[in-house]
Amino acid sequence: MDPDVLQIQMLYPRIYIACHADHVRAASSEGILSARDATILAHLQDDGLTSPSTLAKHLSVSKATLSEAVAGLIHLGYVASETHQDDERRKRLQLTEKGLAALSRSSVLDYGKLKRLLDKLSSEERRSAIHGLSLLASASSREAEVE
């Protein structure tokens, strides 16, 4: 067995349990997101997943399903849709400031609990932790492109 895989499998649950937020919503509303919508917003932070078709493929949902969800997020002011400069048929989805705030409130990791953990780290440790998570997130995006 790969010791790095085992290490992450042991470490991540400790973070999740320490910082987990308890909330389940079936539909998004002003200020609170459903789990599905929170997942969509979280993926919009990845530049490689900002086109609707790429994001739909990555999330394993139909384009129509994603389109309906994105329309609701645009209506709530959480997402902006921009037309691609070179091709008006192509769209680019972007998280708004309001969307970022809603994502933070709806994350599976409670903002306050996570902030307290990060505050226990030095600046260098904090940057290292974020860098490590960023590397794993980037690898997950590359993995999604292969599938």
N, C-alpha and C positions, 0 to 999 in steps of 0.2 A: 504494500500500500504506500501511496505517496504521502510522506509526512507533512508536506505543505497543505495538501488537501485536508488531512485530518486536523491540522492546526486551525485552519479557518473554520472547519465544522465545529470545533470546540469553542472557538472564540466568538464567532458571530452570535450564537444563541445567548451568550452572556450579555452582550451589548443589547440585543433585542429585548431580553427579559428586563434589563435595567431601565430601558427607555421606552418600552412599548406604551402606546396610547390606546385606550379602550374607546373605540367608536366604530359603529357599523351603520352605514346609511345606504338605503336602496337607491336614492336619487339625490342629485346635487341640488343645492339651494343657495341662496345668497350667503356666502361665507363658509359653507360646509360642502365638501365634495363627497360623492360616492367613491367607493374603492376603485371602481373602473375609471372614473374621471381623474382621480388622484394619480392612477397609474399612467394615464395619457399625459397629464401635465408633467409628471416626473420624467417621462421620456422626451419631452420637448426641450430639455436642457442639453440633450445630445444633438449637436449640429447634424450628424448623419441621419437623424430620424425626424427631420422637420418637414419632410414632404408627406402628404397624407398617404400615398400609396406605400412608401417605405415603412411608415409607422404601422399601417394596417398589417403589412406582411410580418413585421417584427412582433406585433402583439397577437398574431394568428387570428385576426378577425377580418371579416369582409370589408371591402372599401365602403359599402353602404352602411354597415354598422358603425364604422369609424366616422363616416361623414355625419351621421345623425348625432353621435356623441359630441363631435367637434362643433357642430352647429349650436348645440346647447351651451357649450363652453364659451363660444363666441358671444352668444346672447347674454350670458352672465358677465361678460367682460373679462374673462380669464385668459382668453386666447385671441390673438390677432392673426388674420390670414392675409398674406401679401402675395400679389401676383409676381411671378418670376420675371425679371427684366427681359430675358431673351425669348420667353415663350409664355404668352398670356394664358395658355391652358394649364400651366404648372403653378401650383400654390406652394407657399412656404408658411408653415405654422410657427407662431412665436408666442411664448409665454409673456403675458403682460405683468406689470407690477402687482395688480390686483390678483392675478393668477398665482404669482409667486407667494403672496401672503396667504391665499387660500390653501395652496399646497403645503405650506409650513404648518398651518392649523390642522390640516387633514392627514399629515404624514403618519405612518405607523410608528414613527419615533417621535415621542413627545418633545417639543422644542425646549421646554424648561429642563427636563431630565437630561437631555443630550447636552445642553449648554453647561449644566453642572459637571458632567463628566469631562467635557472639553476644558473647562476652567481648571481642572486638576492637572492638566498637562502643561508643560512648558511650551513656549512658542514653537520651538523646533519639533517637539513631540507632536504637537497639534498639526503642524504642516506635514509631518511624516505620515500621520494617521490619515489625513485627508488625501494625500498623494497616493497612498496605498489603496484606498477605496476608489479613487479616480482611475487607477490602473485596472482594477478589477471591473469597474463599470465600462471602461473602454474595451476591455477584452470581451465583455458580454455583448457589446454592440457589434464587434467584429464577428463574433460567433453567430449572431443573428443574421448577418449578411451571407454567411456560408450556407445556412439551412435553407 
